[in-house]
Amino acid sequence: MDVLADGAWQQFFTVKPEPLTREEKREWLDTLTGVSLGSDAFFPFGDNIERAHRTGVSYIAEPGGSIRDDHVIATCNKYGIAMACCGKLYCTPETAGFPGTRNALMFRRTISTGLSGWQNA
């Protein structure tokens, strides 16, 4: 939802705020820490973790099971990100809308904040 769209911003603000500049967005993103990231599918590549790190992710929950888990775990360790592997895959290519391809498992990520106290898996 675009909270600055006509008809939407009035639900949240009394005066329509100016959109953030690219620099202001970057400045705000740079302040994020302790972000938790959960996925219903495994992370197939370490670059997913690199990207998460740039957004302040400190905790990850995912099912594990990628043939590259060792690389993904090493990337988490490189940045001090705690990863918990639950061992259950919730997303298949078919449920992600990409029948017949395992690349679908790179999608459907959700980011939330507030989890803490996890241990490195």
C-alpha positions as CSV (number, residue, x, y, z in Angstrom):
1,M,0.0,0.0,0.0
2,D,1.3,3.4,-0.9
3,V,0.5,5.5,2.1
4,L,1.2,8.7,0.2
5,A,-1.4,7.9,-2.6
6,D,-4.5,10.2,-2.8
7,G,-7.1,8.9,-0.5
8,A,-4.7,6.8,1.5
9,W,-2.4,9.4,3.3
10,Q,-5.5,11.0,5.0
11,Q,-5.9,7.8,7.0
12,F,-2.4,8.3,8.6
13,F,-1.6,12.0,8.4
14,T,-3.3,15.3,8.8
15,V,-0.9,17.0,6.3
16,K,0.6,15.0,3.4
17,P,4.3,14.5,4.0
18,E,6.8,15.0,1.2
19,P,8.3,11.8,-0.2
20,L,11.8,11.0,1.1
21,T,14.6,11.7,-1.3
22,R,16.9,8.8,-2.3
23,E,19.5,10.0,0.2
24,E,17.0,10.3,3.0
25,K,15.8,6.7,2.3
26,R,19.4,5.5,2.4
27,E,20.1,7.4,5.6
28,W,17.0,5.8,7.3
29,L,17.9,2.3,6.0
30,D,21.4,2.7,7.4
31,T,20.0,3.1,10.9
32,L,18.1,-0.2,10.9
33,T,19.6,-2.9,13.2
34,G,18.2,-6.0,14.8
35,V,15.9,-6.8,11.9
36,S,14.6,-10.3,11.7
37,L,14.1,-12.1,8.3
38,G,11.9,-15.1,7.9
39,S,11.5,-17.2,4.8
40,D,9.1,-20.0,3.8
41,A,11.9,-21.4,1.6
42,F,15.7,-21.8,1.8
43,F,18.2,-19.2,0.8
44,P,19.9,-20.6,-2.2
45,F,22.8,-18.2,-2.4
46,G,25.0,-16.1,-0.1
47,D,24.1,-13.0,-2.0
48,N,20.7,-13.2,-0.4
49,I,22.4,-12.8,3.0
50,E,24.6,-10.0,1.7
51,R,21.5,-8.1,0.7
52,A,19.8,-8.8,4.1
53,H,22.9,-7.5,5.9
54,R,22.6,-4.2,4.0
55,T,19.1,-3.8,5.5
56,G,20.1,-4.4,9.1
57,V,19.2,-8.1,9.4
58,S,20.6,-9.7,12.5
59,Y,18.4,-12.8,12.7
60,I,17.2,-15.3,10.0
61,A,14.7,-18.1,10.2
62,E,14.5,-20.4,7.2
63,P,14.0,-24.1,6.5
64,G,17.5,-24.9,5.3
65,G,18.1,-27.7,2.8
66,S,19.8,-25.8,0.0
67,I,22.8,-27.6,-1.6
68,R,24.6,-24.4,-0.8
69,D,23.7,-24.2,2.9
70,D,27.4,-24.3,3.8
71,H,28.0,-21.1,1.8
72,V,24.9,-19.4,3.1
73,I,25.9,-20.3,6.7
74,A,29.4,-19.0,6.1
75,T,28.0,-15.7,4.8
76,C,25.8,-15.4,7.9
77,N,28.8,-16.0,10.1
78,K,30.8,-13.4,8.2
79,Y,28.3,-10.8,9.2
80,G,27.4,-12.1,12.7
81,I,23.9,-13.0,11.6
82,A,22.2,-15.7,13.7
83,M,20.4,-18.2,11.5
84,A,17.9,-20.8,12.7
85,C,17.0,-23.6,10.3
86,C,13.6,-25.1,11.1
87,G,13.9,-28.0,8.7
88,K,10.5,-27.6,7.1
89,L,10.0,-26.3,3.6
90,Y,6.8,-24.3,3.3
91,C,7.2,-23.2,-0.3
92,T,7.4,-25.3,-3.4
93,P,7.7,-24.1,-7.0
94,E,4.1,-24.9,-7.6
95,T,2.8,-23.0,-4.5
96,A,5.0,-20.0,-5.5
97,G,3.4,-19.9,-8.9
98,F,6.4,-21.2,-10.8
99,P,5.6,-24.8,-11.8
100,G,8.6,-26.9,-12.7
101,T,11.3,-24.6,-11.4
102,R,13.2,-24.6,-8.2
103,N,14.2,-20.9,-8.8
104,A,10.8,-20.0,-7.3
105,L,12.2,-20.8,-3.9
106,M,14.2,-17.5,-4.1
107,F,11.0,-15.5,-3.9
108,R,8.3,-14.9,-1.2
109,R,10.5,-13.4,1.5
110,T,9.1,-11.5,4.4
111,I,10.9,-9.1,6.6
112,S,9.7,-8.2,10.1
113,T,11.4,-6.8,13.2
114,G,11.5,-7.8,16.8
115,L,12.8,-11.4,17.1
116,S,15.7,-11.8,19.5
117,G,17.5,-14.4,21.5
118,W,18.2,-16.8,18.6
119,Q,21.3,-19.0,18.5
120,N,23.5,-19.7,15.5
121,A,22.4,-22.9,13.9
